[in-house]
């Protein structure tokens, strides 16, 4: 997932944080570890989980970390920490860009009312971005010297600011939420399940024929990665077969409607299927896989040689198991569902290069 923003100078860079950034972030926001428990303490385990969720953004200038933005779900909160000694003089512009990208991230989950947790100084910088101060509440979260030399007695403490994100949902996201409501799916489904909305992929290319003889489509990068992975599996004596790949919003809507018409409850359906608009299959990067050892779309696949091979090797090709056992999305274990992430492929390649050097 990539979130773009107009940064104030070419030297400023914004990127999604990865697990490898844990130590740097932990040092940067060390005083977040002392938040009152009633105000969502950010312990090490929570930070690690947020990194794995891809809910943390980092802003750098000249390779120096300048700001951290963390989207907290299901609280629908945005936690901001900035460096107090920004000598470049672009603090406000950088801050606005980071918050803009974080709002896009929150909107992907369907967040319509965002609560900003930040110092008074940061909040004042964002008044022009539509945030309004929630008077009479101080979160009790000390953020060191973020307040600079201000004389406001609350300036160094975390304050609560609010903004409506509904205008920036856009027509596609609003339509997704409307279709979900038609199926009896709550508007906060993505927030509670920690599932992002996905636009329908464009410029799809042929992936190959699935185990039912149907032609499947995916993004070009996914096709290349799949072909490399399948070729390597064949060389290792393992047979990987396609079951499905790209699906449109309309296909997912019809899939869930048919299950409801067959008498299943929406709760039962959502245990095994993502809501329309929230399925990774829309992105053109998700593949459902099987092998001759297992029937398609069955947890029996987890007992096969093919699944064991995927656990050992899929990450090096950029594929990640999206719904492992006991996942945070409350979706039943899907050992057959693997999604391509370019960042995971690059990370695996970097790790291999370092281990070989």
BELJOGI-V23890 format. One record per pair of residues at least 12 apart in sequence whose ideal C-beta (glycine too) atoms are under 7 Angstrom apart, sorted by sequence separation. I is the first residue (numbers start at 1). GAP is how many residues later the second one is. D is the distance in whole Angstrom. If there is no record, write none. Layout:
BEGIN
i->[I & I]
gap->[GAP & GAP]
d->[D & D]
END
This chain:
BEGIN
i->[56 & 57 & 205 & 293 & 3 & 67 & 68 & 82 & 143 & 204 & 256 & 291 & 293 & 56 & 67 & 142 & 204 & 323 & 1 & 55 & 67 & 116 & 142 & 143 & 204 & 205 & 291 & 322 & 55 & 66 & 67 & 138 & 141 & 207 & 321 & 66 & 140 & 141 & 256 & 321 & 322 & 26 & 55 & 139 & 201 & 205 & 255 & 320 & 80 & 138 & 139 & 207 & 319 & 320 & 50 & 66 & 139 & 256 & 319 & 26 & 138 & 139 & 176 & 319 & 320 & 25 & 117 & 318 & 137 & 253 & 318 & 78 & 117 & 119 & 122 & 173 & 252 & 314 & 318 & 320 & 22 & 121 & 22 & 121 & 133 & 134 & 216 & 318 & 61 & 67 & 95 & 99 & 119 & 120 & 121 & 134 & 172 & 218 & 249 & 252 & 318 & 66 & 67 & 78 & 119 & 133 & 134 & 216 & 217 & 218 & 249 & 307 & 310 & 317 & 19 & 22 & 69 & 121 & 132 & 216 & 217 & 315 & 21 & 69 & 95 & 96 & 99 & 131 & 132 & 211 & 216 & 25 & 67 & 71 & 131 & 211 & 19 & 40 & 120 & 131 & 210 & 211 & 247 & 316 & 18 & 19 & 69 & 92 & 96 & 130 & 210 & 249 & 302 & 315 & 17 & 71 & 120 & 121 & 208 & 210 & 247 & 299 & 301 & 40 & 59 & 71 & 76 & 120 & 126 & 207 & 246 & 247 & 301 & 73 & 78 & 80 & 119 & 123 & 245 & 299 & 21 & 28 & 76 & 119 & 16 & 76 & 77 & 78 & 79 & 80 & 119 & 123 & 207 & 246 & 17 & 29 & 59 & 76 & 78 & 119 & 120 & 297 & 17 & 28 & 77 & 82 & 118 & 119 & 16 & 17 & 24 & 57 & 117 & 118 & 245 & 80 & 204 & 245 & 280 & 14 & 15 & 25 & 117 & 118 & 57 & 244 & 14 & 57 & 115 & 116 & 201 & 242 & 243 & 243 & 290 & 12 & 13 & 115 & 116 & 242 & 243 & 289 & 200 & 241 & 288 & 12 & 32 & 113 & 114 & 200 & 240 & 241 & 288 & 289 & 11 & 55 & 241 & 11 & 113 & 114 & 240 & 286 & 287 & 29 & 112 & 113 & 239 & 1 & 28 & 112 & 239 & 243 & 286 & 3 & 111 & 112 & 243 & 285 & 285 & 112 & 274 & 107 & 106 & 280 & 271 & 272 & 84 & 107 & 226 & 271 & 81 & 84 & 103 & 107 & 222 & 222 & 82 & 84 & 103 & 219 & 107 & 218 & 219 & 240 & 110 & 217 & 218 & 238 & 239 & 238 & 238 & 176 & 183 & 236 & 179 & 183 & 233 & 110 & 183 & 12 & 110 & 195 & 198 & 211 & 110 & 111 & 197 & 198 & 204 & 9 & 109 & 110 & 185 & 197 & 198 & 201 & 232 & 8 & 12 & 109 & 184 & 196 & 198 & 200 & 201 & 14 & 183 & 195 & 199 & 201 & 14 & 198 & 8 & 198 & 211 & 229 & 8 & 189 & 7 & 14 & 109 & 110 & 108 & 190 & 229 & 8 & 108 & 228 & 7 & 185 & 229 & 6 & 5 & 225 & 5 & 225 & 243 & 225 & 5 & 180 & 5 & 180 & 179 & 180 & 3 & 179 & 39 & 176 & 3 & 39 & 176 & 3 & 39 & 36 & 35 & 31 & 31 & 31 & 76 & 225 & 74 & 73 & 74 & 222 & 221 & 225 & 73 & 221 & 194 & 195 & 194 & 193 & 193 & 53 & 18 & 18]
gap->[12 & 12 & 12 & 12 & 13 & 13 & 13 & 13 & 13 & 13 & 13 & 13 & 13 & 14 & 14 & 14 & 14 & 14 & 15 & 15 & 15 & 15 & 15 & 15 & 15 & 15 & 15 & 15 & 16 & 16 & 16 & 16 & 16 & 16 & 16 & 17 & 17 & 17 & 17 & 17 & 17 & 18 & 18 & 18 & 18 & 18 & 18 & 18 & 19 & 19 & 19 & 19 & 19 & 19 & 20 & 20 & 20 & 20 & 20 & 21 & 21 & 21 & 21 & 21 & 21 & 22 & 22 & 22 & 23 & 23 & 23 & 24 & 24 & 24 & 24 & 24 & 24 & 24 & 24 & 24 & 25 & 25 & 26 & 26 & 26 & 26 & 26 & 26 & 27 & 27 & 27 & 27 & 27 & 27 & 27 & 27 & 27 & 27 & 27 & 27 & 27 & 28 & 28 & 28 & 28 & 28 & 28 & 28 & 28 & 28 & 28 & 28 & 28 & 28 & 29 & 29 & 29 & 29 & 29 & 29 & 29 & 29 & 30 & 30 & 30 & 30 & 30 & 30 & 30 & 30 & 30 & 31 & 31 & 31 & 31 & 31 & 32 & 32 & 32 & 32 & 32 & 32 & 32 & 32 & 33 & 33 & 33 & 33 & 33 & 33 & 33 & 33 & 33 & 33 & 34 & 34 & 34 & 34 & 34 & 34 & 34 & 34 & 34 & 35 & 35 & 35 & 35 & 35 & 35 & 35 & 35 & 35 & 35 & 36 & 36 & 36 & 36 & 36 & 36 & 36 & 37 & 37 & 37 & 37 & 38 & 38 & 38 & 38 & 38 & 38 & 38 & 38 & 38 & 38 & 39 & 39 & 39 & 39 & 39 & 39 & 39 & 39 & 40 & 40 & 40 & 40 & 40 & 40 & 41 & 41 & 41 & 41 & 41 & 41 & 41 & 42 & 42 & 42 & 42 & 43 & 43 & 43 & 43 & 43 & 44 & 44 & 45 & 45 & 45 & 45 & 45 & 45 & 45 & 46 & 46 & 47 & 47 & 47 & 47 & 47 & 47 & 47 & 48 & 48 & 48 & 49 & 49 & 49 & 49 & 49 & 49 & 49 & 49 & 49 & 50 & 50 & 50 & 51 & 51 & 51 & 51 & 51 & 51 & 52 & 52 & 52 & 52 & 53 & 53 & 53 & 53 & 53 & 53 & 54 & 54 & 54 & 54 & 54 & 55 & 57 & 57 & 58 & 59 & 59 & 60 & 60 & 61 & 61 & 61 & 61 & 62 & 62 & 62 & 62 & 62 & 63 & 64 & 64 & 65 & 65 & 66 & 66 & 66 & 66 & 67 & 67 & 67 & 67 & 67 & 68 & 71 & 73 & 73 & 73 & 74 & 74 & 76 & 77 & 77 & 78 & 78 & 79 & 79 & 79 & 80 & 80 & 80 & 80 & 80 & 81 & 81 & 81 & 81 & 81 & 81 & 81 & 81 & 82 & 82 & 82 & 82 & 82 & 82 & 82 & 82 & 83 & 83 & 83 & 83 & 83 & 84 & 84 & 85 & 85 & 85 & 85 & 86 & 86 & 87 & 87 & 87 & 87 & 88 & 88 & 88 & 89 & 89 & 89 & 90 & 90 & 90 & 91 & 92 & 92 & 93 & 93 & 93 & 94 & 95 & 95 & 96 & 96 & 97 & 97 & 98 & 98 & 100 & 100 & 101 & 101 & 101 & 102 & 102 & 104 & 106 & 111 & 112 & 113 & 115 & 115 & 117 & 118 & 118 & 118 & 119 & 120 & 121 & 121 & 134 & 134 & 135 & 136 & 137 & 141 & 325 & 329]
d->[7 & 4 & 7 & 7 & 7 & 7 & 5 & 6 & 6 & 4 & 5 & 5 & 7 & 5 & 7 & 6 & 6 & 6 & 6 & 6 & 5 & 6 & 6 & 6 & 7 & 5 & 4 & 5 & 5 & 7 & 7 & 6 & 6 & 5 & 7 & 5 & 7 & 3 & 6 & 6 & 5 & 7 & 7 & 7 & 6 & 6 & 6 & 7 & 7 & 5 & 4 & 6 & 4 & 6 & 6 & 6 & 7 & 6 & 7 & 6 & 6 & 6 & 5 & 6 & 6 & 7 & 6 & 5 & 5 & 4 & 6 & 5 & 7 & 5 & 7 & 6 & 4 & 6 & 6 & 6 & 7 & 6 & 6 & 5 & 7 & 4 & 6 & 5 & 6 & 6 & 7 & 6 & 4 & 6 & 6 & 6 & 6 & 5 & 5 & 5 & 3 & 6 & 6 & 7 & 5 & 6 & 6 & 7 & 6 & 6 & 5 & 5 & 7 & 6 & 7 & 6 & 5 & 6 & 6 & 4 & 4 & 6 & 7 & 7 & 5 & 7 & 6 & 4 & 5 & 5 & 7 & 7 & 5 & 6 & 7 & 6 & 5 & 6 & 5 & 5 & 4 & 6 & 6 & 4 & 7 & 6 & 4 & 5 & 6 & 5 & 6 & 6 & 4 & 5 & 6 & 5 & 6 & 6 & 6 & 6 & 4 & 6 & 5 & 6 & 6 & 5 & 5 & 4 & 7 & 7 & 6 & 6 & 5 & 6 & 6 & 7 & 6 & 6 & 7 & 6 & 7 & 5 & 6 & 6 & 6 & 6 & 5 & 5 & 5 & 4 & 7 & 5 & 5 & 5 & 4 & 6 & 5 & 6 & 7 & 7 & 5 & 6 & 7 & 6 & 6 & 6 & 7 & 7 & 6 & 5 & 6 & 6 & 5 & 6 & 7 & 6 & 6 & 5 & 6 & 6 & 6 & 6 & 6 & 7 & 6 & 5 & 5 & 6 & 6 & 4 & 6 & 6 & 4 & 6 & 6 & 6 & 5 & 6 & 7 & 7 & 5 & 5 & 6 & 7 & 5 & 5 & 7 & 7 & 5 & 6 & 6 & 5 & 6 & 6 & 5 & 7 & 6 & 5 & 6 & 5 & 6 & 6 & 5 & 5 & 7 & 7 & 5 & 6 & 7 & 5 & 6 & 5 & 4 & 7 & 6 & 5 & 6 & 5 & 4 & 7 & 7 & 5 & 6 & 5 & 7 & 5 & 5 & 6 & 6 & 5 & 7 & 5 & 6 & 6 & 6 & 5 & 6 & 6 & 6 & 4 & 6 & 5 & 6 & 6 & 6 & 7 & 7 & 6 & 7 & 5 & 5 & 7 & 6 & 6 & 6 & 7 & 6 & 7 & 7 & 7 & 7 & 6 & 7 & 6 & 4 & 6 & 5 & 7 & 5 & 6 & 4 & 6 & 6 & 6 & 7 & 7 & 7 & 4 & 6 & 5 & 5 & 7 & 6 & 5 & 6 & 7 & 7 & 5 & 7 & 3 & 6 & 4 & 4 & 5 & 6 & 7 & 6 & 5 & 7 & 6 & 6 & 7 & 4 & 6 & 4 & 7 & 5 & 6 & 5 & 5 & 7 & 6 & 4 & 5 & 7 & 5 & 7 & 7 & 5 & 5 & 4 & 7 & 5 & 7 & 4 & 7 & 5 & 7 & 6 & 6 & 3 & 6 & 6 & 5 & 5 & 6 & 6 & 5 & 6 & 5 & 5 & 6 & 5 & 4 & 7 & 7 & 5 & 6 & 5 & 6 & 6 & 5 & 6 & 6 & 7 & 7]
END
